Structure formats: structure tokens, C-alpha cells
Amino acid sequence: MELVNVLSQIPLPVIAVALLILAIITIVLAYQYAKMQGLDGIRQDVYQLILKAEHIYNESGQGKQKLKYVVSQARGLLPKWLQIFVTEEAMMKVIDKWFEGVKDLLDDGRVNGSQK
């Protein structure tokens, strides 16, 4: 209850600036992580997870289970602080886009949008 009283005494612009600074720090740290790991390194890890899911869920019609498995495992590869900000939905969109690229590459050996 005291925390609420203390926060109510802080002007709204100060709180907004503090939240903006936290958002900027989070973006910078996420960028540094991606740079350190390398987007290709992260993508390579996800591709390995996709292959593993293909072997675990080898029956037809298990595409959603495969995707959920890959998403949960890929989020687990992120640092704990980054997992707070990267939702499963956001991770699912990125992984789905990468998977579309893989399917496009596999159909004719080129990434040319022929899978759409």
C-alpha cells in the first residue's frame, strides 16, 4: 500500500520518462543479444528445433503441435530477461516466416516466393 502512495506522489511525466528509458534499455539489450548471437545463429538454432520437431511429431496433421514445440523451445533459448518481452505470439510469427523461407528454398532450391 505504501508503494501506491509513493507512486501517486511522482508526477506522471517522470513515470512516463522512466518507462521510456526502460523500454530503450530493453531494445538495446535485445539488439546486443541478437548481434552477439547473430541472427543467423539464432535462425540456425530454430532450424535445428524444426528438424527435431519433425522427428518427434512424425504423424500427419501435427503441424500445430510442431510449431508450439519449436516456439516453446526457441523461447527457452532466449535469456530470461528477454523472454519477458518476447511473447509466444511474436516468436510464432518470426518462426513461421523463417519456416516459409525454408519451404520456399526446398521446393526448387531457391528463395523466390514460389511457395506462396
VENDA-V529831 format. One record per backbone hydrogen bond with DSSP energy under -1.0 kcal/mol. NH is the residue of the N-H (numbers start at 1). CO is the residue of the C=O. E is the energy in kcal/mol with one decimal. If there is no record, write none. Layout:
NH_CO_E / NH_CO_E
This chain:
5_1_-1.7 / 6_2_-2.6 / 7_3_-2.8 / 8_4_-2.1 / 15_11_-1.7 / 16_12_-2.6 / 17_13_-2.3 / 18_14_-2.3 / 19_15_-2.4 / 20_16_-2.2 / 21_17_-2.5 / 22_18_-2.2 / 23_19_-2.3 / 24_20_-2.4 / 25_21_-2.5 / 26_22_-2.3 / 27_23_-2.3 / 28_24_-2.6 / 29_25_-2.6 / 30_26_-2.5 / 31_27_-2.4 / 32_28_-2.6 / 33_29_-2.4 / 34_30_-2.5 / 35_31_-2.6 / 36_32_-2.9 / 37_33_-3.0 / 38_34_-2.5 / 42_38_-2.4 / 43_39_-2.8 / 44_40_-2.5 / 45_41_-2.0 / 46_42_-2.1 / 47_43_-2.6 / 48_44_-2.1 / 49_45_-1.9 / 50_46_-2.4 / 51_47_-2.3 / 52_48_-2.3 / 53_49_-2.6 / 54_50_-2.1 / 55_51_-1.5 / 56_52_-2.1 / 57_53_-3.1 / 66_62_-2.3 / 67_63_-2.4 / 68_64_-2.5 / 69_65_-2.3 / 70_66_-2.6 / 71_67_-2.7 / 72_68_-2.5 / 73_69_-2.4 / 74_70_-2.8 / 75_71_-2.5 / 76_72_-1.4 / 83_79_-1.8 / 86_82_-2.0 / 91_87_-2.4 / 92_88_-2.6 / 93_89_-2.1 / 94_90_-1.9 / 95_91_-2.6 / 96_92_-2.6 / 97_93_-2.0 / 98_94_-2.3 / 99_95_-2.7 / 100_96_-2.2 / 101_97_-1.7 / 102_98_-1.9 / 103_99_-2.6 / 104_100_-2.4 / 105_101_-2.2 / 106_102_-2.4 / 107_103_-1.6 / 109_105_-1.9 / 112_110_-1.1 / 116_113_-1.1
